[in-house]
Amino acid sequence: MTTHRTLILGAGAAGTAAARALAEHHDLDVTLVGRGSEEPYSRMLIKGVAVGSSAPGVTRLPLPSVRFVSDTAVSIDADVRMLGLRSGLTETYDSLIIATGSAPRQLASSVAGAAEARTTGTLTTLHSLRDALHIRRILERGPRNVLLYGGGIIAAETASLLADAGHGVTLIARSSFPGESVFGARLARSIAELHRDRVDTLFGATLAAVSHDERTVTAHLDDGSSLTGDLLIVALGTVPLSPAPWNGGILVDDRQRTTVDGVWAAGGATVHDDARGMWRIDHWEDSTAQGTHAAQHLLHVLDRGHDPGPYLPRSAFLAMIHGHVVSGVGLTAPGTTRIEPGEEFVQVHEHADGTPVGASGLDAVLSVHRWRERLHGVSTV
Ligand SMILES: Cc1cc2nc3c(=O)[nH]c(=O)nc-3n(C[C@H](O)[C@H](O)[C@H](O)COP(=O)(O)OP(=O)(O)OC[C@H]3O[C@@H](n4cnc5c(N)ncnc54)[C@H](O)[C@@H]3O)c2cc1C
């Protein structure tokens, strides 16, 4: 009998979780493929590297004891079940779990000057360890003036960390209440207030063009005004990074199966479409849970475990913003929200039929976490 060969593509949250779940099955041949140009690291921890509060080494991700191949995948041939690698080598598989994560959403091509500013390094995203090391080098020159463009969690947390480290920060966001589409209206309003107390804010402004010289960058806004700083960080959220033949996210079912036989996917690269509608979560713990789920279902198909059942998002996330804790569980994407009565600020995110699918709040970690077991109309206790 030949040994079943499983490839896991992507050595981040979801990929290492899947590998961990399979590692103890010594009768399976499991290989984790990580990008050739980097040591596997935790993307979640790169913020601290960027602002200089953590050493780059703390981001290193421990690898499960499976075969590891450090080589970027450049093609997937699902017909013959083969992965092509940048080195020219190939890896064949019986089963494949894709966990390639996400890419930062870039500025629209209509924003003149952005590409040039990017080449000089005065404009950057904060998505990779490389980005973080670049930002760190600029901030090491002493207190800098940083322009931050975006309204989501990464923009908010980065603004907070930069202010704590003594840098000047101007947070520019298109919405009057940044992050409304991420946090929900009420929470976004509270977070906007926190920003106004600690950093310069310019809300309701759109970046129209960028210009730069060797050391500074200028953001030109749609109202004709402009702002100059030492660095412009663009933090507009993420888009799924899915290898061809998938584009714009890998659609998975409730067992993390793709539409291609023998292929599962997990984490930021995936999109679910189920009773909750179309949804995607790009948080560390949820990606880990999806990776584990994909591996468990694969084991079930191979008669080595129980069916894990449908994947129901219950994972938690947490963000420190100007000394306050924004926390969430489950699916906190916009939709109907209702505020829980009580002293703490907790909002429950509901499906159209009233089923709670997520909860989020400000300085209410325990109350938010209590919702974890009550989501999706299926109790876990
Ligand atoms: C600055 C920042 C801060 C964050 N902070 C938090 C936080 O505080 N809390 C939280 O919950 N989440 C946070 N996140 C989000 C979290 O890091 C992601 O949700 C999580 O990493 C997604 O896991 P993943 O496995 O889908 O993708 P990743 O962890 O990104 O892993 C994907 C891996 O696949 C590799 N890969 C991609 N393409 C190929 C290829 N062709 N060949 C080989 N390898 C490939 C990538 O290099 C990467 O190693 C943060 C993200 C960023 C950018």
The ligand as an SDF file (V2000), in Angstrom:
LIG
                    3D

 53 58  0  0  0  0  0  0  0  0999 V2000
    0.3440   43.8960   10.8130 C   0  0  0  0  0  0  0  0  0  0  0  0
   -0.6260   42.7910   11.1270 C   0  0  0  0  0  0  0  0  0  0  0  0
   -1.0410   42.6030   12.4490 C   0  0  0  0  0  0  0  0  0  0  0  0
   -1.9490   41.6160   12.7750 C   0  0  0  0  0  0  0  0  0  0  0  0
   -2.3370   41.4750   14.0810 N   0  0  0  0  0  0  0  0  0  0  0  0
   -3.2420   40.5380   14.4030 C   0  0  0  0  0  0  0  0  0  0  0  0
   -3.6870   40.3950   15.7520 C   0  0  0  0  0  0  0  0  0  0  0  0
   -3.2470   41.1130   16.6590 O   0  0  0  0  0  0  0  0  0  0  0  0
   -4.6000   39.4160   16.0240 N   0  0  0  0  0  0  0  0  0  0  0  0
   -5.0980   38.6020   15.0460 C   0  0  0  0  0  0  0  0  0  0  0  0
   -5.9400   37.7530   15.3370 O   0  0  0  0  0  0  0  0  0  0  0  0
   -4.6960   38.7170   13.7620 N   0  0  0  0  0  0  0  0  0  0  0  0
   -3.7910   39.6630   13.4190 C   0  0  0  0  0  0  0  0  0  0  0  0
   -3.3930   39.7950   12.1220 N   0  0  0  0  0  0  0  0  0  0  0  0
   -3.9770   38.9020   11.1030 C   0  0  0  0  0  0  0  0  0  0  0  0
   -3.3020   37.5370   11.1310 C   0  0  0  0  0  0  0  0  0  0  0  0
   -1.9030   37.6810   11.0850 O   0  0  0  0  0  0  0  0  0  0  0  0
   -3.8020   36.7370    9.9360 C   0  0  0  0  0  0  0  0  0  0  0  0
   -5.2000   36.6390   10.0200 O   0  0  0  0  0  0  0  0  0  0  0  0
   -3.2310   35.3270    9.8920 C   0  0  0  0  0  0  0  0  0  0  0  0
   -1.8300   35.3640    9.7810 O   0  0  0  0  0  0  0  0  0  0  0  0
   -3.8360   34.5900    8.7100 C   0  0  0  0  0  0  0  0  0  0  0  0
   -3.3390   33.2840    8.7060 O   0  0  0  0  0  0  0  0  0  0  0  0
   -3.1090   32.5210    7.3250 P   0  0  0  0  0  0  0  0  0  0  0  0
   -2.5020   31.2170    7.6780 O   0  0  0  0  0  0  0  0  0  0  0  0
   -4.3360   32.5560    6.5350 O   0  0  0  0  0  0  0  0  0  0  0  0
   -2.0540   33.4400    6.5670 O   0  0  0  0  0  0  0  0  0  0  0  0
   -0.4770   33.7700    6.9830 P   0  0  0  0  0  0  0  0  0  0  0  0
   -0.3550   33.6070    8.4300 O   0  0  0  0  0  0  0  0  0  0  0  0
   -0.2370   35.0310    6.3260 O   0  0  0  0  0  0  0  0  0  0  0  0
    0.2510   32.5600    6.2820 O   0  0  0  0  0  0  0  0  0  0  0  0
    0.2630   32.3820    4.8960 C   0  0  0  0  0  0  0  0  0  0  0  0
    1.6250   31.8390    4.5380 C   0  0  0  0  0  0  0  0  0  0  0  0
    1.6120   31.3510    3.2020 O   0  0  0  0  0  0  0  0  0  0  0  0
    2.8160   31.7440    2.5800 C   0  0  0  0  0  0  0  0  0  0  0  0
    2.6390   31.7120    1.1420 N   0  0  0  0  0  0  0  0  0  0  0  0
    1.8340   32.5030    0.4030 C   0  0  0  0  0  0  0  0  0  0  0  0
    1.9700   32.1810   -0.8870 N   0  0  0  0  0  0  0  0  0  0  0  0
    2.8770   31.1770   -0.9560 C   0  0  0  0  0  0  0  0  0  0  0  0
    3.4420   30.4200   -2.0190 C   0  0  0  0  0  0  0  0  0  0  0  0
    3.0880   30.6510   -3.2890 N   0  0  0  0  0  0  0  0  0  0  0  0
    4.3490   29.4620   -1.7340 N   0  0  0  0  0  0  0  0  0  0  0  0
    4.7180   29.2170   -0.4550 C   0  0  0  0  0  0  0  0  0  0  0  0
    4.2000   29.8950    0.6080 N   0  0  0  0  0  0  0  0  0  0  0  0
    3.3000   30.8660    0.3420 C   0  0  0  0  0  0  0  0  0  0  0  0
    3.0630   33.1400    3.1460 C   0  0  0  0  0  0  0  0  0  0  0  0
    4.3950   33.5380    2.9380 O   0  0  0  0  0  0  0  0  0  0  0  0
    2.7190   32.9140    4.6140 C   0  0  0  0  0  0  0  0  0  0  0  0
    3.8050   32.4200    5.3370 O   0  0  0  0  0  0  0  0  0  0  0  0
   -2.4700   40.7720   11.7660 C   0  0  0  0  0  0  0  0  0  0  0  0
   -2.0460   40.9330   10.4340 C   0  0  0  0  0  0  0  0  0  0  0  0
   -1.1420   41.9300   10.1130 C   0  0  0  0  0  0  0  0  0  0  0  0
   -0.7150   42.1100    8.6830 C   0  0  0  0  0  0  0  0  0  0  0  0
  1  2  1  0
  2  3  1  0
  2 52  2  0
  3  4  2  0
  4  5  1  0
  4 50  1  0
  5  6  2  0
  6  7  1  0
  6 13  1  0
  7  8  2  0
  7  9  1  0
  9 10  1  0
 10 11  2  0
 10 12  1  0
 12 13  2  0
 13 14  1  0
 14 15  1  0
 14 50  1  0
 15 16  1  0
 16 17  1  0
 16 18  1  0
 18 19  1  0
 18 20  1  0
 20 21  1  0
 20 22  1  0
 22 23  1  0
 23 24  1  0
 24 25  2  0
 24 26  1  0
 24 27  1  0
 27 28  1  0
 28 29  2  0
 28 30  1  0
 28 31  1  0
 31 32  1  0
 32 33  1  0
 33 34  1  0
 33 48  1  0
 34 35  1  0
 35 36  1  0
 35 46  1  0
 36 37  1  0
 36 45  1  0
 37 38  2  0
 38 39  1  0
 39 40  1  0
 39 45  2  0
 40 41  1  0
 40 42  2  0
 42 43  1  0
 43 44  2  0
 44 45  1  0
 46 47  1  0
 46 48  1  0
 48 49  1  0
 50 51  2  0
 51 52  1  0
 52 53  1  0
M  END
$$$$
